[in-house]
Amino acid sequence: MTESTGKINLLGLTRLEMEKFFESIGEKRFRAGQVMKWIHHFGVDNFDAMTNVGKALREKLQSRAEIRGPEVVSEDISTDGTRKWVVRVESGSCVETVYIPQGKRGTLCVSSQAGCALDCSFCSTGKQGFNSNLTAAEVIGQVWIANKSFGSVPATVDRAITNVVMMGMGEPLLNFDNVVAAMHLMMDDLGYGISKRRVTLSTSGVVPMIDELSKHIDVSLALSLHAPNDALRNQLVPINKKYPLKMLLESCRNYMSALGEKRVLTIEYTLLKDINDKPEHAIEMIELLKDTPCKVNLIPFNPFPHSGYERPSNNAIRRFQDLLHQAGFNVTVRTTRGEDIDAACGQLVGQVMDRTRRSERYIAVRELSADADVVQVASARN
């Protein structure tokens, strides 16, 4: 576990926050841009390396600030080129970050929480319970670490990381402020300069925070649907009991409409053998989504111990896909990547605190999640 130094960590500050920081120490606002470039474009974590920053300011920064990312515990590389980093955050837990190369695209799957409180029945992360929200520095720190590992510093036009998806461990909208701050840094030209169309937030359906999201940022949105009716979704994705499908899809449509562009919602649907993969489920899904501009990403289940679920047959997957195609939907089947290093979708586990403390935190958060006040609680920055 990394001990807190009491200094402000500049890694997680947005441009506006960085400018305010420099004003607070009696410096000009333009210094924010200089330092942000050193941090995010060049991967620098040592103020002495910032050659266009005067010695007096460097000394001031060393006494008041730091640039500290999560600690890298391990890095594994799959036979298919997928990479997985296990990083330790300040709470002492470990989270996982996955990089998936595909042609000219390189997608980084970023975690937002250590563990998860939503307990989706087919996800190994949810089985670990909830430990802590990641800070903005710990969220963007995953991009910072991956970017440096590819030798993408100094920043170049041909970047290894072209897309970022908030689809790792945790529910991003239950760590709202920190995730939004990190996504602003992903898109900022002084950060990583990634297009807003290439930064995607995935949610299981925290409706009040979807409603809030468009007031703060205009990233792409993905919905973890996994079932075409409320009865089945209540079993697979328990938060559906609080925010059922009609309410959820209306919120998603409002978010996409607020962007004011021709953007579509991404629907993520994990196919589970004999649970949600039958033709009648596809037909229900077609009816459910008929008024929602969307594309569908089918995800064959990736098994993990004691899950109780199985991967459907290839014939069942193709049949489901064909029914959606015939109804006019844009449908892809996600190729399983990184399975040999436990980096496939739904397999991210990390390493949380001891079982007793984990259970206490998990119960507390689940109780909060059942309360309307979860919006304010989840938005509090750590």
C-alpha positions in Angstrom: 0.0 0.0 0.0 1.3 3.5 -0.9 1.3 5.9 2.0 -0.3 9.3 1.5 2.2 12.1 1.6 -0.2 14.9 2.4 0.8 16.6 -0.9 -1.7 17.4 -3.7 -1.4 14.8 -6.5 -1.3 16.7 -9.7 -1.9 13.5 -11.8 -5.7 13.6 -11.3 -6.3 17.4 -11.7 -8.3 18.6 -14.7 -7.1 21.7 -16.6 -9.4 24.0 -14.6 -8.3 22.4 -11.3 -4.7 22.6 -12.3 -5.0 26.3 -13.1 -6.7 27.0 -9.8 -3.9 25.1 -8.0 -1.2 27.3 -9.6 -3.2 30.5 -8.8 -3.4 29.2 -5.2 0.4 29.1 -4.9 0.8 32.5 -6.4 1.7 31.4 -10.0 0.3 32.2 -13.4 -2.4 30.0 -14.9 -0.3 29.1 -18.0 2.0 27.0 -15.8 -0.9 24.5 -15.6 -0.5 23.7 -19.3 3.3 23.3 -19.0 3.0 20.9 -16.2 0.1 18.9 -17.7 2.1 18.3 -20.9 5.0 17.0 -18.8 2.8 14.7 -16.9 0.5 13.3 -19.6 2.4 13.8 -22.9 5.8 12.8 -21.5 4.9 10.6 -18.6 7.1 12.6 -16.2 6.7 12.2 -12.4 9.8 14.2 -11.4 9.5 18.0 -11.2 13.3 18.3 -11.8 12.8 16.9 -15.3 10.5 19.8 -16.3 13.2 21.8 -18.1 11.0 24.8 -19.1 9.9 25.3 -15.5 12.2 27.6 -13.4 14.2 26.2 -10.5 12.3 28.2 -7.9 8.9 26.9 -9.1 10.2 23.4 -9.3 11.3 23.6 -5.6 7.9 25.1 -4.7 6.2 22.2 -6.4 8.3 19.6 -4.7 7.3 21.0 -1.3 3.6 21.1 -2.0 2.7 18.6 -4.8 3.5 15.2 -6.3 2.8 13.2 -9.4 1.9 9.7 -8.2 0.1 7.0 -10.1 -1.0 3.6 -8.8 1.7 1.1 -8.0 2.1 -1.6 -10.7 2.0 -5.0 -9.1 2.2 -7.0 -12.3 1.8 -6.9 -16.1 0.8 -9.9 -18.1 0.7 -10.3 -21.9 -1.6 -12.7 -23.6 -0.7 -14.8 -26.6 -3.2 -12.6 -28.6 -1.4 -9.4 -27.6 -3.9 -8.4 -24.9 -2.2 -6.9 -21.8 -3.4 -6.8 -18.2 -2.0 -4.6 -15.5 -2.7 -5.3 -11.8 -2.2 -2.0 -9.9 -2.5 -1.3 -6.2 -4.5 1.8 -5.1 -4.3 3.8 -1.9 -6.9 1.8 -0.2 -4.6 -1.2 -0.4 -6.8 -3.1 -2.9 -5.7 -4.1 -6.4 -7.6 -3.3 -9.6 -7.1 -4.4 -13.1 -6.6 -2.6 -16.4 -6.7 -4.3 -19.8 -5.4 -3.3 -23.2 -6.9 -4.9 -26.3 -5.2 -4.4 -29.7 -7.2 -4.9 -32.8 -5.8 -3.7 -36.1 -5.1 0.0 -35.9 -7.3 0.3 -32.8 -5.9 -0.1 -29.2 -8.6 -0.1 -26.6 -7.8 0.4 -22.9 -10.4 -1.0 -20.4 -10.2 1.1 -17.2 -11.5 0.3 -13.7 -13.4 2.9 -11.6 -13.7 1.0 -8.3 -12.0 -1.7 -6.3 -14.6 -4.4 -6.4 -18.3 -3.6 -7.2 -21.5 -3.3 -5.1 -24.0 -4.2 -7.9 -23.5 -7.9 -7.7 -24.4 -8.8 -11.2 -24.8 -12.6 -11.0 -22.5 -13.5 -14.0 -19.6 -11.1 -13.2 -16.6 -12.2 -11.2 -15.8 -8.6 -10.1 -19.2 -8.3 -8.4 -18.6 -11.5 -6.5 -15.7 -9.8 -4.7 -17.9 -7.2 -3.1 -17.1 -3.4 -2.9 -14.0 -1.9 -1.3 -13.4 1.7 -2.4 -13.9 4.3 -5.1 -10.8 5.1 -7.1 -9.6 8.7 -7.0 -9.3 10.7 -10.2 -5.6 10.2 -10.1 -6.0 6.4 -9.8 -8.5 6.3 -12.7 -6.4 8.4 -15.1 -3.3 6.8 -13.7 -4.2 3.6 -15.4 -4.0 5.4 -18.8 -0.8 7.1 -17.7 0.8 3.7 -16.9 -0.3 2.0 -20.0 0.7 4.9 -22.2 4.2 4.9 -20.8 4.5 1.1 -21.1 4.1 1.3 -24.9 6.8 4.0 -25.2 4.2 6.4 -26.3 6.1 9.3 -24.7 7.0 11.8 -25.9 3.5 11.9 -27.4 3.2 10.9 -31.0 0.5 11.0 -33.7 0.4 7.2 -33.9 -0.8 6.3 -30.4 -1.0 2.8 -28.9 -4.2 3.8 -27.1 -6.8 5.1 -29.4 -9.9 4.3 -27.4 -10.8 4.2 -23.6 -13.7 2.3 -22.2 -14.8 2.6 -18.6 -15.7 -1.1 -18.5 -13.3 -2.5 -16.0 -13.9 -3.2 -12.4 -16.7 -1.2 -10.7 -19.8 0.8 -11.7 -18.4 4.2 -13.0 -21.5 6.2 -12.2 -21.2 5.3 -8.5 -17.9 7.1 -8.6 -19.2 10.0 -10.6 -17.0 13.0 -9.9 -13.7 11.1 -10.1 -14.6 9.3 -13.3 -15.9 12.4 -15.0 -12.7 14.3 -14.0 -10.5 11.4 -15.4 -12.5 11.3 -18.6 -12.1 15.1 -19.1 -8.3 14.4 -18.9 -8.6 11.6 -21.4 -10.1 14.0 -23.9 -8.2 17.2 -23.1 -5.4 18.1 -25.6 -3.2 18.8 -22.6 -4.0 15.2 -21.5 -4.4 12.4 -24.0 -6.4 14.1 -26.7 -8.8 11.2 -27.3 -12.0 12.0 -29.2 -15.2 12.1 -27.2 -16.5 9.4 -29.6 -13.7 7.1 -28.5 -14.2 7.5 -24.7 -17.1 5.3 -23.6 -18.7 5.0 -20.2 -20.5 1.7 -19.5 -23.2 1.5 -16.8 -25.4 -1.2 -15.4 -28.1 1.5 -15.1 -27.8 4.1 -12.3 -30.6 6.2 -13.8 -30.1 9.4 -11.7 -26.5 9.6 -12.6 -27.2 9.0 -16.3 -29.5 11.9 -16.1 -26.7 14.0 -14.5 -24.0 12.9 -16.9 -24.9 15.1 -19.9 -24.6 18.2 -17.8 -20.9 17.5 -17.3 -19.5 15.6 -20.3 -20.4 14.2 -23.7 -18.7 10.8 -23.9 -20.2 7.8 -25.6 -22.5 5.7 -23.5 -22.8 1.9 -23.2 -25.6 0.1 -21.4 -25.0 -3.3 -19.8 -28.4 -4.7 -20.6 -28.1 -8.6 -20.5 -31.8 -9.3 -20.4 -34.8 -8.2 -22.5 -37.4 -8.1 -19.7 -37.6 -6.9 -16.1 -38.2 -10.3 -14.5 -34.9 -11.8 -15.9 -32.9 -8.6 -15.5 -33.9 -8.4 -11.9 -32.1 -11.8 -11.4 -29.0 -11.0 -13.5 -28.6 -7.3 -12.7 -30.2 -6.5 -9.3 -30.1 -2.7 -9.7 -32.9 -3.2 -12.2 -35.3 -3.7 -9.3 -34.7 0.0 -8.5 -34.4 1.3 -12.0 -36.5 -0.9 -14.4 -36.0 -1.1 -18.1 -38.6 1.5 -19.2 -37.1 4.1 -16.9 -33.6 3.1 -17.8 -34.0 3.2 -21.6 -35.8 6.5 -21.4 -32.8 7.9 -19.4 -30.4 6.6 -22.0 -32.3 8.0 -24.9 -32.5 11.4 -23.1 -28.7 11.3 -22.7 -28.0 10.5 -26.3 -30.5 13.2 -27.4 -28.8 15.8 -25.2 -25.5 15.3 -27.1 -27.2 16.9 -30.1 -25.4 14.7 -32.6 -26.1 11.5 -34.4 -24.7 9.3 -31.7 -26.1 5.8 -30.8 -26.2 3.9 -27.6 -24.1 0.7 -27.3 -26.0 -2.2 -25.9 -23.9 -4.8 -24.1 -25.5 -8.2 -23.8 -23.7 -11.2 -22.2 -25.1 -14.4 -23.6 -25.6 -17.1 -21.0 -26.5 -20.7 -22.1 -30.2 -21.4 -21.7 -30.7 -18.3 -19.6 -31.0 -15.3 -22.0 -29.8 -16.8 -25.4 -33.0 -18.3 -26.8 -34.9 -17.0 -29.9 -37.7 -15.7 -27.7 -35.2 -13.5 -25.9 -33.9 -12.0 -29.1 -37.5 -11.3 -30.2 -38.2 -9.6 -26.9 -35.0 -7.6 -27.3 -36.1 -6.4 -30.8 -39.3 -5.1 -29.4 -37.6 -3.5 -26.3 -35.1 -1.6 -28.4 -37.2 -0.7 -31.4 -37.4 3.0 -30.4 -33.8 3.3 -29.2 -31.0 4.2 -31.7 -28.4 1.7 -30.8 -25.8 -0.9 -31.8 -25.7 -4.3 -30.1 -22.5 -5.9 -28.8 -23.1 -9.6 -27.9 -20.6 -11.0 -25.4 -20.4 -14.8 -25.1 -20.1 -15.6 -21.4 -16.5 -16.0 -20.1 -16.6 -18.8 -17.5 -15.1 -18.4 -14.0 -15.1 -20.8 -11.0 -18.5 -21.4 -9.3 -20.4 -18.9 -11.5 -23.2 -21.4 -12.3 -23.3 -20.2 -15.9 -22.0 -21.6 -19.2 -21.1 -20.2 -22.6 -23.7 -20.7 -25.2 -22.9 -22.9 -28.3 -21.7 -21.1 -31.4 -24.9 -22.1 -33.1 -27.0 -20.4 -30.4 -24.8 -17.2 -30.6 -25.2 -17.1 -34.4 -28.9 -17.7 -34.2 -29.4 -14.8 -31.7 -27.2 -12.5 -33.8 -29.1 -13.4 -37.0 -32.5 -12.6 -35.5 -31.3 -9.1 -34.5 -29.7 -8.6 -37.9 -32.9 -9.5 -39.7 -34.7 -6.9 -37.6 -32.3 -4.2 -38.8 -29.9 -4.0 -35.8 -26.2 -3.4 -36.2 -24.8 -6.4 -34.2 -21.3 -7.6 -33.4 -20.2 -10.5 -31.4 -17.3 -9.6 -29.1 -14.3 -11.9 -29.7 -13.0 -13.3 -26.4 -9.5 -11.8 -25.8 -7.0 -12.3 -23.1 -8.7 -15.3 -21.6 -5.3 -17.0 -20.9 -4.4 -14.2 -18.5 -8.0 -13.8 -17.0 -8.4 -10.5 -18.8 -11.6 -11.4 -20.7 -14.9 -9.4 -20.1 -16.4 -10.4 -16.7 -13.2 -12.0 -15.4 -11.6 -9.0 -13.7 -11.2 -9.7 -10.0 -8.3 -7.8 -8.6 -7.6 -8.3 -4.9 -9.7 -6.5 -2.3 -9.3 -6.3 1.5 -9.8 -9.1 4.0 -13.2 -10.8 3.8 -14.6 -9.3 7.0 -13.9 -5.7 6.1 -15.0 -6.3 2.5 -18.4 -7.6 3.6 -19.0 -4.7 6.0 -18.3 -2.2 3.2 -20.3 -4.2 0.7 -23.4 -4.3 2.9 -23.1 -0.6 3.7 -22.9 0.4 0.0 -25.8 -2.0 -1.0 -27.9 -0.3 1.6 -27.0 3.1 0.3 -27.7 2.0 -3.3 -31.3 1.2 -2.3 -31.7 4.8 -1.1 -32.4 7.9 -3.2 -29.5 9.6 -1.5 -27.1 7.4 -3.4 -26.7 10.2 -6.0 -25.2 12.5 -3.4 -23.2 9.7 -1.7 -21.7 8.4 -5.0 -20.7 11.9 -6.1 -18.6 12.7 -3.1 -14.9 12.9 -4.2 -12.5 10.8 -2.3 
